[in-house]
Structure formats: C-alpha cells, structure tokens
Amino acid sequence: MSDGTLELIKRAQQGDASALAELLREHYTFLFKYLIKATMDPSLAEELAQDTMVRCMEKISTYNGSSSFSSWLITIATRLYIDRKRRWKRETQWFRQEQGAAAIRWRFESRNMEWSEVLDALSRLPLPQRVAVLLKHYYGYSYEEIGIIVETAAGTVKSRVSAGLHQLRKELKEDEK
C-alpha cells in the first residue's frame, strides 16, 4: 500500500471528508470491475459498489490495516453480495445467471468491448466457485485471504477453486469441438 493511501486512510479515520472522498474515488473503478465479474450484472455491480462505498464511509474507523485497503473493500462488497443473494433464494440460480450473462454480454458487445468464451463459461459457474476463482486467479489472493473475505475455511475455498477450474476447462474444451 502506498504512503499516499496510508495518509488518506489516517486522515479519513480522523474525519477528513475530502480524504475519504479521494480514497473512495481512487478505489471505485477497481471495486466496480471486480463486482461486474462477480455478479455478471452491471446494474447490480454498480448498486453493490455504491453500497460498499457507503459501508466504507460508515466503518472507515474500523479499518485496521491488517489487509490492503482494496482487500478490505472487496471483503465488504463480497459480503454485501452474498447477503443480497441469500435474500433472493426464491428465484432459481439458473434464471439469474442466464439472464445476467445475456445482459452483460449484450452490454459488452454493444459497447465494442471484448466478451470471451472464458467470461461466458465463468458466468455459468455457481456463485461460490465464480467468486473463489476470480479472487484466486484473476486478483491473486491466497486461499486464506479468500477464506477471510467469504467467511469460509481455506480448504473449502481451495475445493471451490478446483471445482470451478475443472468446470471451466471442461466447458472451454467442449467449445473447441
């Protein structure tokens, strides 16, 4: 973490609103991109990013520096997302994933952004596997760090990553045929 970020955090924790605003501005894009990949729904990602920023503003005094600030934000965002998914249990997993994947794919293609077979396959993974694979292989977190973020044992995270990668390889191999 840079000295500038540490200084912003200290000032924000002391009540400096402009330091807090700068800190959130610096991390918003990173957080939003993570949430798009995790949720496969740009509208939901935006909503969760905003909710995460509000939670950060409320809880900045509790940030203790034991992880990077971006990891702390990802932890908050992931927990908010998991909580929201729990409230939506009456809907089927398949419907949410298929509709979300189709919507995000359309948005990517309509803006001339790349949509790969990997993102397509990733969108079909169950949420726990998708988040674990993203955090491990796209963002480089350790199994222990991911376990802390999603409040699960590191062994469970490792199993989710393994199952997710196996499914991705299988789907991508089928797409080649």
Phi, psi and omega in degrees: 000135183287158178298324179297318179294317179300319180294318178298318180298312180301315180295319179296320179293338178269005175099010180282103184297324181290325177294318178297317179299316179296317179300314180293320179298318181295332186254354186299311184299315178303311181297315182298317179297320176299313183294326175300314181292323181287319185267334186060029181212103183302322180294315178295320179300317179296316179299314180293323178297317179294317177298322179295319179296320177297314179299320178298317179298321180289327189247010184305327181293340181272350178293123186249001177080007180288343174224170178293157181299320180295324177295321178298317178296317179297322178298312179300312183297316181296317179293321176298318180294314179299317177300317180295318179298323178298323180288340183262020186301336182292342176270152180280147179300317183300313183300313181298314184292315182295315180294318180296316181295318180295319181293315181291323178299315179300316180296319178299309185293324180290341178255016180056036176260154184286132173238114186260167176297330179295315178296323178298312180294320179299323181294339181270353178287146173300149184311310182300323179289317182299313180296316181297316179296315179300311183293325182283306191262340179261321182256350172079021178284153176281165178300321180295316179296319179295319178304319178294316182299314185261007178056052181220154178297147180302323178297322177294319178299314180301318179296320179293319178297314181299312180296319179296316179296320178300315180295318179299313179301316180299312181294319181291327177292320178295324180295332181288334184288000000 
